[in-house]
Amino acid sequence: MALTLTRPLCFFDLETTGINIANDRIVEIAILKRKPDGSVEEKLWLVNPECPIPLEAAAVHGITDEKVADAPTFRMLAGTIRDFIRDCDLAGYNSDRFDIPLLAEEFLRADIDFDFKNVKTVDVQTIFHKMEQRTLTAAFKFYCQKDLDNAHSAMADTQATHEVLLAQLDRYQDLPEDILGLSNFATQRKSADFAGFISYNKQGQECFSFGKHKGKTVEEILDQEPGYFGWLMNADFPRYTKKILTQIRLRKFNNS
């Protein structure tokens, strides 16, 4: 089964200083852009995170402080990366829960307000877990009958993810071929923010999905506890979550 595209689909993978979306930084980013005509373009950047890379992170991906000492910072690369993925949809492995939220944080940190609203996302891990329940290495072996060499290398993982999705489309004839259909299938839970702190209720209203106000609408809490917004803005939440909260607050203010 072929992958049906109406606009480019960018498969990407990040290697980072850790797994905290709000605070950790990118040290390597690989992007494979598949275009509607079937052609492929690849980009790979080492990134200086402007902070020490923890030994436990370097042990996973092999990227040390020395390797990125002369690399550009994300702020220096942000415009180029934005232009490369502009008007594209995004795909990755565990990308909805990690790579896309962290990329959004880095863009905001670099003062680039990238608009993700019209971007469709396909998380290949979700498709795999719904169908088979395995890791990327096992997925590559299962779907492509290949061993994944250089696992946790950004480009190797990106290339493997690209091949796995194409193999999934061949294997599961009932999978949709278009990106909207794949995105809907691969989405486990619809959230207003990438990190999942703000979900939607059955009426389509933004609600808190954590803490003492879990299940209550954001607008309701901002009305009842005006100081809660300030606490959220000063707490250790992802920048993108704070951006969405600010948009809700401004929307409410403008409609009042």
ROGU-739199 format. One record per atom (N, C-alpha, C): x, y, z. Coordinates in pm, whole numbers, padded with zeros to 5 digits, always signed. Example, Ala and Ser with C-alpha at 12.3 -4.5 7.8 and 13.67 -1.06 7.14 Angstrom:
2
+01319-00569+00780 +01230-00450+00780 +01320-00330+00780 +01285-00225+00708 +01367-00106+00714 +01290+00003+00787 
This chain:
256
+00085-00120+00000 +00000+00000+00000 +00088+00125+00000 +00056+00220-00083 +00136+00342-00095 +00096+00443+00012 +00188+00534+00042 +00161+00646+00132 +00112+00763+00048 -00011+00805+00072 -00072+00912-00006 -00046+01046+00061 +00022+01135-00008 +00056+01265+00048 -00001+01377-00038 -00054+01478+00029 -00095+01600-00041 +00007+01712-00017 +00090+01694+00086 +00201+01786+00110 +00312+01706+00178 +00432+01760+00187 +00544+01680+00240 +00519+01632+00383 +00578+01517+00413 +00572+01459+00547 +00715+01448+00598 +00743+01515+00710 +00878+01517+00767 +00887+01417+00882 +00960+01309+00859 +00995+01219+00968 +01113+01281+01041 +01110+01281+01175 +01224+01339+01245 +01246+01271+01379 +01368+01287+01429 +01405+01229+01558 +01501+01324+01627 +01489+01333+01758 +01576+01418+01838 +01660+01333+01932 +01785+01372+01948 +01866+01325+02060 +01881+01444+02153 +01870+01421+02283 +01856+01531+02377 +01943+01512+02502 +01941+01614+02587 +02015+01605+02713 +01938+01526+02818 +01811+01493+02791 +01730+01419+02887 +01587+01411+02838 +01494+01375+02926 +01356+01352+02885 +01257+01450+02947 +01307+01557+03006 +01219+01660+03062 +01187+01760+02951 +01062+01759+02906 +01022+01842+02793 +01045+01990+02818 +01019+02034+02941 +01028+02176+02972 +01172+02226+02979 +01265+02140+03023 +01400+02190+03053 +01512+02130+02969 +01495+02010+02915 +01605+01949+02840 +01617+02005+02700 +01732+01983+02640 +01766+02050+02514 +01805+01950+02407 +01792+01993+02282 +01828+01910+02167 +01979+01912+02146 +02039+01795+02119 +02180+01787+02083 +02199+01736+01940 +02096+01677+01884 +02101+01633+01745 +01958+01624+01691 +01940+01665+01567 +01809+01653+01503 +01828+01603+01361 +01753+01501+01326 +01754+01446+01191 +01614+01457+01134 +01606+01499+01007 +01477+01512+00940 +01484+01447+00803 +01388+01363+00775 +01373+01302+00643 +01241+01352+00586 +01249+01434+00482 +01128+01491+00421 +01087+01407+00299 +00971+01343+00310 +00916+01268+00197 +00812+01356+00128 +00832+01377-00002 +00746+01468-00077 +00636+01390-00151 +00530+01458-00191 +00420+01389-00259 +00462+01312-00384 +00570+01355-00449 +00616+01283-00568 +00702+01161-00535 +00721+01133-00405 +00798+01017-00362 +00945+01044-00338 +00992+01162-00374 +01132+01195-00352 +01157+01223-00204 +01282+01206-00162 +01319+01219-00021 +01437+01313-00007 +01432+01399+00093 +01543+01490+00126 +01574+01475+00274 +01703+01464+00308 +01745+01442+00446 +01832+01556+00497 +01814+01589+00624 +01896+01689+00691 +01936+01636+00829 +02058+01666+00869 +02108+01624+01001 +02190+01737+01060 +02159+01774+01184 +02233+01880+01252 +02275+01835+01391 +02401+01855+01426 +02443+01851+01565 +02411+01987+01626 +02373+01989+01753 +02330+02113+01817 +02402+02130+01950 +02459+02247+01971 +02518+02279+02100 +02405+02318+02195 +02380+02239+02300 +02265+02268+02388 +02289+02382+02486 +02411+02437+02487 +02447+02547+02577 +02437+02506+02724 +02453+02377+02748 +02457+02324+02884 +02528+02189+02878 +02580+02142+02991 +02648+02011+02989 +02551+01898+02952 +02602+01802+02876 +02522+01683+02843 +02546+01580+02952 +02443+01539+03024 +02462+01440+03132 +02525+01312+03079 +02607+01249+03162 +02675+01126+03121 +02576+01017+03084 +02463+01010+03157 +02366+00905+03128 +02301+00926+02991 +02285+01052+02949 +02229+01080+02817 +02333+01047+02709 +02458+01089+02731 +02565+01060+02635 +02586+00911+02618 +02563+00834+02725 +02579+00688+02718 +02476+00627+02624 +02361+00693+02608 +02256+00641+02520 +02284+00676+02374 +02310+00805+02347 +02323+00846+02206 +02466+00873+02161 +02562+00871+02252 +02702+00885+02214 +02746+01027+02182 +02662+01126+02211 +02696+01265+02183 +02744+01330+02312 +02868+01376+02310 +02930+01433+02429 +02946+01584+02416 +02985+01648+02525 +03011+01792+02521 +03115+01827+02415 +03217+01741+02402 +03324+01767+02306 +03271+01765+02162 +03178+01674+02135 +03127+01660+01998 +03045+01781+01954 +02983+01849+02050 +02897+01962+02012 +02960+02097+02046 +03084+02095+02091 +03148+02219+02136 +03148+02326+02026 +03171+02285+01900 +03176+02381+01790 +03048+02380+01705 +02946+02309+01750 +02820+02303+01675 +02738+02429+01700 +02651+02465+01607 +02564+02581+01628 +02461+02553+01737 +02413+02658+01800 +02305+02644+01898 +02173+02627+01824 +02070+02586+01897 +01939+02573+01832 +01890+02708+01782 +01915+02813+01859 +01872+02946+01815 +01933+02980+01680 +02057+02941+01657 +02122+02967+01529 +02061+02886+01415 +02009+02766+01448 +01954+02677+01347 +01803+02691+01330 +01738+02756+01424 +01592+02754+01432 +01525+02800+01303 +01574+02906+01244 +01514+02957+01121 +01525+02858+01006 +01641+02794+00996 +01662+02695+00889 +01571+02575+00909 +01560+02528+01033 +01474+02413+01062 +01328+02448+01036 +01287+02566+01081 +01149+02611+01057 +01117+02613+00908 +01208+02668+00828 +01184+02678+00684 +01178+02539+00620 +01257+02444+00672 +01261+02311+00613 +01131+02234+00640 +01068+02257+00757 +00946+02182+00790 +00819+02264+00770 +00834+02387+00727 +00717+02472+00705 +00624+02409+00600 +00496+02414+00625 +00394+02359+00534 +00409+02208+00515 +00462+02141+00616 +00475+01996+00614 +00398+01936+00732 +00363+01808+00720 +00315+01734+00834 +00434+01664+00899 +00416+01613+01022 +00527+01558+01098 +00501+01414+01138 +00607+01333+01134 +00597+01194+01177 +00721+01158+01256 +00705+01064+01348 +00820+01019+01427 +00782+00899+01509 +00873+00858+01595 +00850+00744+01683 +00844+00796+01826 +00727+00789+01887 +00698+00853+02016 +00702+01005+02004 +00680+01054+01883 +00694+01198+01855 +00583+01282+01916 +00461+01230+01924 +00352+01309+01981 +00375+01340+02128 +00440+01249+02198 +00458+01266+02344 +00594+01323+02381 +00690+01319+02289 +00823+01370+02326 +00883+01465+02223 +00909+01416+02102 +00987+01497+02006 +00917+01626+01967 +00787+01619+01936 +00716+01741+01895 +00703+01840+02011 +00663+01795+02131 +00660+01892+02242 +00794+01957+02270 +00902+01878+02263 +01034+01935+02293 +01078+02030+02181 +01047+01995+02056 +01079+02085+01944 +01003+02216+01958 +00877+02208+01999 +00799+02331+02021 +00862+02417+02128 +00913+02354+02235 +00981+02429+02342 +01104+02501+02289 +01182+02431+02208 +01305+02491+02155 +01273+02608+02061 +01168+02596+01980 +01129+02707+01893 +01089+02828+01977 +01010+02807+02080 +00968+02919+02164 +01087+02981+02237 +01180+02896+02281 +01300+02945+02348 +01384+03031+02253 +01377+02998+02123 +01452+03073+02022 +01370+03189+01965 +01255+03219+02028 +01168+03330+01987 +01109+03308+01848 +01084+03183+01813 +01016+03150+01687 +00882+03087+01723 +00775+03154+01685 +00640+03108+01718 +00589+03023+01603 +00638+02899+01595 +00599+02809+01486 +00455+02764+01507 +00374+02775+01402 +00232+02741+01413 +00211+02592+01386 +00182+02518+01494 +00158+02374+01482 +00010+02340+01459 -00077+02441+01459 -00221+02413+01460 -00267+02333+01339 -00213+02360+01222 -00257+02293+01101 -00164+02179+01060 -00076+02139+01152 +00017+02030+01124 -00046+01897+01167 -00057+01806+01072 -00101+01670+01106 +00020+01592+01155 +00002+01508+01255 +00113+01429+01308 +00081+01280+01301 +00183+01202+01271 +00170+01057+01267 +00275+00999+01359 +00232+00941+01471 +00325+00879+01564 +00331+00729+01531 +00440+00688+01469 +00454+00550+01423 +00454+00453+01542 +00501+00500+01658 +00500+00414+01777 +00357+00377+01815 +00266+00472+01806 +00128+00445+01843 +00066+00341+01751 +00092+00352+01620 +00044+00251+01525 +00101+00115+01563 +00231+00113+01591 +00298-00013+01627 +00239-00072+01754 +00220+00011+01856 +00169-00037+01984 +00025-00086+01970 -00054-00020+01886 -00191-00064+01865 -00195-00200+01793 -00094-00222+01709 -00093-00344+01629 -00008-00456+01689 +00107-00422+01748 +00202-00528+01785 +00264-00514+01925 +00269-00394+01982 +00331-00373+02114 +00480-00405+02117 +00565-00320+02059 +00709-00342+02056 +00785-00209+02059 +00921-00218+02064 +01009-00101+02055 +01042-00074+01908 +01113+00037+01882 +01151+00068+01744 +01243-00040+01687 +01339-00088+01765 +01429-00194+01718 +01350-00318+01679 +01253-00357+01765 +01170-00473+01734 +01077-00445+01618 +01027-00321+01608 +00940-00284+01497 +01015-00296+01365 +01138-00250+01362 +01220-00256+01241 +01246-00402+01202 +01271-00485+01302 +01293-00627+01276 +01164-00694+01229 +01053-00661+01294 +00924-00724+01264 +00873-00684+01126 +00875-00553+01098 +00815-00505+00974 +00910-00510+00854 +01037-00485+00879 +01133-00472+00769 +01232-00588+00760 +01227-00680+00858 +01318-00795+00862 +01465-00752+00857 +01494-00646+00932 +01630-00593+00937 +01668-00567+01083 +01799-00576+01110 +01849-00535+01241 +01877-00386+01237 +01841-00317+01344 +01863-00172+01351 +02002-00145+01405 +02096-00117+01314 +02230-00079+01355 +02230+00068+01397 +02318+00103+01488 +02331+00242+01535 +02201+00295+01596 +02131+00208+01671 +02011+00255+01741 +02049+00370+01834 +01959+00466+01846 +01980+00590+01923 +02075+00685+01852 +02102+00659+01726 +02160+00761+01638 +02041+00826+01568 +02035+00958+01569 +01914+01027+01522 +01879+00988+01379 +01977+00986+01287 +01945+00955+01148 +01907+00809+01129 +01976+00719+01199 +01941+00577+01188 +01799+00553+01236 +01761+00615+01349 +01626+00600+01401 +01523+00663+01308 +01558+00777+01248 +01467+00845+01157 +01443+00762+01031 +01552+00710+00973 +01540+00628+00853 +01459+00501+00882 +01483+00441+01000 +01410+00320+01037 +01261+00350+01053 +01228+00464+01116 +01089+00502+01135 +01018+00520+01001 +01087+00582+00906 +01033+00601+00770 +01002+00466+00707 +01096+00372+00715 +01077+00240+00656 +00966+00162+00726 +00958+00178+00859 +00855+00105+00934 +00715+00151+00893 +00694+00283+00878 +00561+00331+00839 +00522+00276+00701 +00615+00278+00607 +00584+00224+00474 +00551+00075+00481 +00625+00002+00566 +00597-00141+00582 +00463-00164+00652 +00428-00075+00747 +00298-00087+00814 +00184-00068+00714 +00201+00026+00622 +00098+00049+00520 +00083-00072+00429 +00194-00139+00401 +00188-00261+00319 +00121-00375+00395 +00150-00383+00525 +00103-00497+00603 -00044-00486+00642 -00087-00366+00681 -00223-00347+00730 -00305-00274+00624 -00379-00352+00547 -00451-00296+00435 -00564-00203+00478 -00606-00214+00606 -00714-00126+00653 -00662+00005+00711 -00532+00023+00714 -00478+00152+00758 -00506+00258+00652 -00545+00378+00692 -00564+00485+00593 -00431+00525+00530 -00435+00566+00404 -00312+00606+00334 -00285+00755+00347 -00389+00833+00379 -00370+00977+00387 -00326+01018+00527 -00264+01134+00537 -00205+01179+00663 -00312+01211+00767 -00425+01269+00728 -00530+01297+00825 -00579+01167+00889 -00602+01065+00806 -00648+00938+00859 -00546+00871+00948 -00419+00874+00906 -00312+00817+00987 -00296+00893+01118 -00306+01024+01110 -00292+01107+01230 -00402+01075+01330 -00526+01062+01280 -00638+01029+01369 -00619+00891+01431 -00571+00795+01353 -00551+00661+01403 -00440+00657+01507 -00334+00736+01484 -00216+00731+01570 -00229+00818+01694 -00334+00900+01701 -00352+00988+01817 -00424+00912+01928 -00358+00900+02043 -00418+00830+02155 -00514+00917+02234 -00479+01043+02249 -00563+01135+02326 -00545+01274+02270 -00657+01340+02244 -00652+01474+02188 -00627+01576+02299 -00521+01653+02285 -00488+01755+02384 -00471+01890+02317 -00496+01996+02392 -00474+02130+02339 -00326+02163+02334 -00250+02107+02428 -00106+02127+02429 -00039+01991+02405 +00085+01994+02364 +00154+01870+02329 +00179+01781+02451 +00205+01842+02565 +00242+01765+02683 +00123+01698+02750 +00001+01735+02711 -00118+01669+02764 -00169+01724+02895 -00126+01843+02933 -00176+01904+03057 -00315+01965+03038 -00350+01995+02911 -00480+02054+02881 -00549+01966+02778 -00657+01899+02822 -00730+01809+02734 -00862+01874+02693 -00939+01802+02615 -01071+01849+02574 -01180+01762+02637 -01289+01822+02679 -01403+01743+02726 -01493+01710+02608 -01606+01646+02633 -01695+01603+02526 -01755+01721+02450 -01757+01837+02514 -01811+01957+02449 -01703+02033+02371 -01581+01982+02372 -01472+02047+02300 -01409+02161+02377 -01435+02170+02507 -01377+02276+02589 -01244+02231+02649 -01150+02325+02660 -01020+02292+02718 -01035+02270+02869 -00980+02159+02918 -00988+02124+03060 -00849+02089+03114 -00830+02112+03242 -00707+02065+03305 -00712+01913+03318 -00601+01847+03291 -00596+01700+03299 -00509+01654+03416 -00483+01744+03512 -00396+01711+03624 -00439+01791+03748 -00389+01747+03862 -00401+01824+03985 -00542+01839+04039 -00559+01935+04126 -00685+01953+04199 -00799+01997+04108 -00766+02052+03990 -00869+02098+03899 -00888+02005+03779 -00842+01883+03792 -00854+01786+03683 -01000+01771+03641 -01025+01783+03510 -01160+01769+03457 -01239+01897+03451 -01189+02003+03516 -01258+02132+03514 -01207+02216+03397 -01294+02298+03341 -01253+02378+03225 -01154+02487+03268 -01064+02518+03177 -00964+02621+03205 -01032+02755+03230 -01132+02788+03148 -01200+02916+03164 -01269+02926+03300 -01330+02817+03344 -01397+02816+03474 -01299+02845+03587 -01182+02781+03584 -01084+02799+03690 -01023+02939+03684 -00999+02990+03564 -00944+03126+03553 -01043+03228+03608 -01172+03199+03597 -01275+03286+03655 -01274+03277+03807 -01271+03154+03859 -01285+03132+04002 -01157+03162+04080 -01042+03131+04018 -00913+03150+04086 -00817+03226+03994 -00831+03357+03982 -00744+03434+03893 -00595+03415+03921 -00561+03390+04046 -00420+03373+04081 -00360+03242+04031 -00446+03148+03993 -00397+03017+03947 -00319+03032+03816 -00362+03127+03734 -00291+03151+03608 -00148+03195+03634 -00130+03286+03729 +00004+03332+03763 +00091+03220+03815 +00030+03132+03898 +00106+03018+03950 +00151+02927+03835 +00062+02903+03739 +00096+02817+03625 +00210+02878+03543 +00204+03010+03524 +00306+03076+03443 +00444+03071+03510 +00447+03066+03643 +00574+03063+03716 +00621+02922+03750 +00534+02824+03730 +00569+02685+03762 +00646+02621+03647 +00694+02500+03672 +00781+02431+03576 +00699+02354+03474 +00617+02427+03397 +00540+02367+03288 +00607+02402+03155 +00585+02321+03050 +00643+02353+02919 +00596+02489+02868 +00681+02555+02793 +00647+02685+02737 +00524+02676+02647 +00512+02566+02573 +00398+02554+02482 +00268+02543+02560 +00270+02473+02673 +00151+02466+02758 +00114+02606+02807 +00214+02683+02848 +00190+02819+02894 +00136+02907+02780 +00184+02882+02660 +00136+02957+02544 -00013+02931+02521 -00054+02804+02529 -00194+02770+02510 -00281+02830+02620 -00234+02825+02745 -00308+02885+02856 -00326+03035+02835 -00220+03100+02788 -00228+03244+02761 -00328+03274+02651 -00330+03190+02545 -00427+03210+02437 -00570+03195+02487 -00593+03097+02575 -00728+03077+02631 -00767+03199+02714 -00674+03248+02793 -00702+03364+02880 -00733+03488+02795 -00653+03509+02690 -00676+03626+02603 -00807+03611+02527 -00837+03491+02482 -00963+03466+02412 -01082+03499+02501 -01073+03456+02626 -01180+03482+02721 -01194+03631+02749 -01080+03698+02762 -01079+03843+02787 -01141+03917+02669 -01106+03877+02547 -01156+03945+02428 -01304+03920+02404 -01355+03806+02456 -01497+03772+02436 -01587+03821+02549 -01522+03876+02653 -01602+03920+02769 -01651+04063+02751 
